[in-house]
Amino acid sequence: MSIIYSNITFTEPEKLSNWEPPRRAGIYAILIPDSNSKPRPFSVVYFGESENISERGFASHHKRSCWVRKAGNETNLFVSVYLMPNSTKEQRTTIESQLVQQFRPSCND
């Protein structure tokens, strides 16, 4: 089952620690468990974009400490992606900005 944000279908959330990032361009969402969130029990804490998600460097990401603080620990970090093969940086940045503006994730500042 996927997650939909603003009519954009993201992949099923996976634990960030076990995840194999795709070698494709796209938007990624960092999620944490949230039993109050409907219809899925996750809240987004960060949206980002990358030309090649596999090269993004999630272990050393500049916002990782914020993600972990919001999640409580590393094991509560999940990721979901919206792949955008052959997209431009401008296209990805536009969508990322729209998602950040609409959902106001706590680690996007």
N, C-alpha and C positions, 0 to 999 in steps of 0.2 A: 504494500500500500504506500502511496506517495503522499507528500505534503504539498498543499497548494497555498501559495502566498501571492495575493494580487493577480489571480488568474495565471500564475506561472507554476508549472508542476515541477517540483523538486523530487529527487530520489528518496527512497525510504531511508530514514535516519540510520546511521551505523555508528558504532562506538568509534571515536576518533583514534583510539589506541590500536584498533585492529584494522583500520581502513587502509585500502590501497587507492591512493588518489589517481584519478584518470589522467591520461596524457592528452588532455583536451582543454580548450578554452571554456570558461563558464563563470557562473556565480556560485559561491558557496555560502552556506548558512551554518553557523556554529550554534548548536542547540543544547539546552540543559533540560533534565526532567522537570515537569511541572504538572502535578496532578489536577490543578485547577484549570488548565488550558483545554479547550475543546476545539475541534473534535479529537485532536491528538494530544497526548500528555507531554508536550514539549513547548518550551519558549525559546525564541531566537534571542541570542545575546550579541550576535555579530553577523553582518553580511559583508562579503568581500568578493572581488573579482580577480581573475587571473587569465593570462593568455595560455598558460599550461599549468593546470592545477597541481600536477604531480611535482612541479618545481617550486611550489609556493613556500615550502618550508614551515609546516604547521608546528613542528616541535620548537622552533625558534621564532615564531611569529611575534611581532611587536605587541600584540594585544593578548597573548596567551595568558599572562598573569591575571588579566581581568576576567578571562573566560573561567579560569580555575577558581578564582575568588567567588564568582557568581554560582559556579557549579558545586562548590564545597570541596571538591577533589577532582583529580584527573580522570577517575573512572566514570564520572558523570558528564563527560563531554561527548557530544554526538555531532555528526556532520551530515549534511544533505546538500546535493548539488543540482544545479540547472545547467546542463551542458549547452554550449553555444558554439559548435564547431564553425570555423570560418568567420567568426564575428570580429569586429574591430574593437579596439580599446574603448572608443567612444560609445559604441552600442552597449558594451558591458557596463561601463561607468554610468550611463544613463539609467539602465535598469537597476543597478546597485543603488544609485542615489534615490530613485523612486521608492525602492523597498525600505531604505533607511528612513526616509521621510515619513512613510506610511506607518511603519512598525516601531520606529524609534528604539532599536536594540540598545541595551545599556552599555555595551562596549564599543559602539560606533560613536565617537565624539569628535 
